[in-house]
Amino acid sequence: MNKTQDLDFFIECKDFTVSGKKFQLLHDDQLEMLITTPKPNDSDLGMYYQSEDYISHTDSKRSLFEKLYHIVKTYSLNKKITLITKLNRNTGELLDIGAGTGDFLALAQKKGWRTKGIEPNDHAKKLAKQKGVDLESESNKFDSEQFDIITMWHVLEHISGLENQIKELNRLLKPGGHIVVAVPNFKSYDAQYYKSFWAAYDVPRHLWHFSKKAIRILFENEGLYLEKTLPMRFDSFYVSLLSEKYKTGKMNFFKAFWIGLRSNIKGRQTQEFSSHIYILKK
């Protein structure tokens, strides 16, 4: 990747969740990706996750929005298990990186997968443990293990050492195995509509903002090849709801639903959806 001083300004965004600070997104022309700057130090990153509103680290169901989130989450979890089982043509060894509160791995265990997980957040790990899911903090715990499937559901954008992480994925993956990566897409219609209020920019927790080209090149550099790209159609509605809240102070369910629907319609034409699942093979 190019150094940040060589990159062009793209947009300025605010951290709506925790700090209220503003960050710039710079555009890397070669990769077609955005980079959050200034990038917080690794020692400071944790403070930006200290919020009850950071829903992937809690099981909160306080509001209608959070209740809807968990209904959609249950549906999506089953779809994810179906996807990885088809990829592997059966159950097998599964590693989930950024496992949150453990719901995906808990369901995978019930379906017969032999699972391991990584999650650095202590509170999320405690909630996962209550579901029978033990999580490690770092991948170096798996020095002698390799996996059939490695999943990162909306996690890669959070990883500070991006290129080192992709090298580590290669080390952890069995020959012929698959990596499944889900990330937001800043080239989607909802991103273009909401601009600096687009919730999936989520600065500074999201350090990187990927295009399809960026994912393909970054992984190919480590001998991991893009097999397929799939849309995540529910994400446009979820992201639009949050974006409406950031933009207007209210959820505006009907407006958010319309923008989310329009994003999916546009996505069918452009193949640029709010979020994508990338399936990569070794």
N, C-alpha and C positions, 0 to 999 in steps of 0.2 A: 504493500500500500504506500501511497505517496505521503510525505510529511505534511502536517496540517497547514504549514505556511505556504505550501504549493497549491492548496485547494481553493476553490471559489466559494464565496458566501452563497447560501441557498435560502435560509429562512432563520428567523429568531423565534424561539419558543420559551414558554414559561413552565416551571415545575408547579403544576396545579395541585399536586397531592400533598407535598410535605413543606418545601422550603420557600416557595414563591420566587425563587431565583430564576434569572433568565440565562439561556444558553443558545449558542449559535450552532446551526447545522451547516457543515461544509461539504461540498460536492466533490467526490473523486470521479473525474471524467472517465478514467480508464476502466474502473470497476462498475460505474453507475451505482454508487452507494453514497450515503450520507454519514458523516462522522460528527458526533456530539463534541463540542468544545466550549469551555475548557472541560477536559475529562477529569472527574474527581479522582483523587488518590485512592488506591485500593483500601487504605485504612479509613477513609471517610465515606466510602460508598454505602456502608451499612446504615448510616444515619438517614439516608434517603428512602429506606424501606420501613422506617419506624412509623407506621400509620395503620390504624384499623381499616382504613379505606383501601389498603393494599390487599386485595381480596384473595390472591393466590396463596397468601401466607396465613389466612384465617378461614374459619368455617362459618363466618357471620351470616345470619339471615335476618338482619335488623329491618331492612326496608324491602319494598316491593321489588326494587331493582336487584337486590342481592338474592331474593327468593327466585326471581326469574333466571338469574345467573346460574343458580344451582340446578334448576329444572333443565336448562339447556346443557349444562355440564354433564348431567347424568346421561342424556341422549348421546352427547359427543363422546363420552368415555366408551360406550358400547361400540360406536363407530370406529374408534381408535383401535380397540381390541380386534375387531373384525379385520381392519386393515393390516395390522402386523401379523395376524395369523395367516392371512392370504399370502403375504410376502414370504413368510417362512415355510408355508405349506403345512404348518403344524405349530404346536407350541415349542418352546425351546428356552434358551438363555437370554434373558431380557435385562438391559440396563437402562434406567430412566435417569437422566441428568436434569437436575432442577425439579425434583419430584414434589415440591410443595408439601401439602398436607397428606400426600400418599394415596389419594383416591384411585388414580390410574393403576398403581402397582397393586393395591388391595384387590381391585377387580381382576387384574391379570393373574394374580395368585389363584383366585377362585376358578379361573378358566384353565388352570393347569400350567401356567408359565412359571419357570424358575427365575425369580426376580432378585435384582439388586438395585439400589437407588442412591443418588447423591443429592444432598440438600444442605446448603450452608447455614440456613436460618434456624436457630435453635427452637424458636416457638413453633414453627411449622413441623420440625422434627418431632417435637413432643406430641403434637396432634396426630401425626402419622403413626407414632408408636402405639397410641390408643386404638388404632385400627389394625394392629398386628403387623405394621410395616416398619422395619428397622432401617434407618438411612445412615449412610456415611457422609462425612463433610467434604472429602476429597477423593479423587479417582486413584490416587497413589495407593489406596487400600487394596486395589485390584491388580497388583504387580504381575501375578501369575495367571490371571483370568482373561478370557476373551468371550465375546457375546455374539449371538446370532443377530440380534436386533438391538440397536441403541436409539433411544428416543430423546428428543429435546423439544418439548412443547412450549413454544414461546420463551425460550431460554437463551439461545445463541446471542440475541441482541443485548443481553445483560453481561456477557462474559468479557472481562477486561482484556485478557491476552488472547485475542481472537485466533491468530495463526497458530499459536501454541496449542490452543484447544482443539483445533482441527487435526493437528499432528497427534494429539492424545486420542482422539476418536479413532484414528487410523490404527493406532497401537492396540486399542481395546477391542476392535472389530475382527471377528473371524474372517478368513478369506471366503468370499462369496456372500458375506453378511450384508445387512442393510442398515443404513442410518436414516432416521426419519426426523426431519427438522421442520418445525412450524415457526414462521416469523411473519410480522406485518409487512405490507407492501406499500411504500410511499408513492408508488406510481398509480395507485387505485383512484377511483372517482371520489370516494369519501375523503381521502387525503387531500385531493385537489380542491374539494369543496370547502372543507373546514380549515385548510391552511394551518396557521400557527396554533389553532385550537384543536387540531386533530389529536385525539387522545392517544393514539398509538405511537406518536412521537415520544411521549412519556419520558421526557428528559428529567434528570440525567441518568435514570435507571436504564433506559435504552441508549447504549453507547454507539450502536451501529444501526443503520437503516438500509435494508438490503433490497436490491432488485434481483430478478431472475439471473441476469448476467453476472452479478456479483457472487451469488451462491455457486453458480457453475464454475467460475474461474477459481475462486478460493478453494473449493474442494478438489478440483482437477489438479491443482498445484500439489496436492498430497496424494494423488493416485486414487481419488474417490470420484466416481462418475455419476452424473445426474441421469437417472432413469426416467423419472416421471415427475410432473408438477400437478398438484391437485388444489382446487379452491377450498377455502374455509368460509362458506357462505354465511354462517351465523355471525361471524366476526364483524361484518359490516354493520349489523344492527346494534351489537354490544358497543362497538367503538363509536357509532353515531350517537347513542344515548349519552355516553360520557362526554363526547365532544359538544353536544348541545348544552350539557351542564356547565362545561368550561366557558362556552361562548355566551350563554344567556343567564346562567345561574339556575336554570331549571332543566329537568330531564326532557320535557317536550316529546313525549312518547310518539305522538302521531308524526311530527316532523322528522324525528329520528328514524322511525320506521320507513318513511318515504325515501329519505336519503339512503338508508341501508338497502332498500329494495332497488332503488335506481342504480346504486353502485354495483349490485349483482347483475342487473340487466346490462349495464355498460361493460361489466367484466366478461360477460358472454361474448361480447363483440371484440374486446381488446385483449382478452385473456390476462387482464390485470385486476385481480380481486383484492379485497381488503387485506386478506392474509392468504398465504400459500403454505401447503405442505410439500416439502421437497423430499423425494425418495432417492437416496444415493447408494451406490453399490461399490464394494471393494473388489 
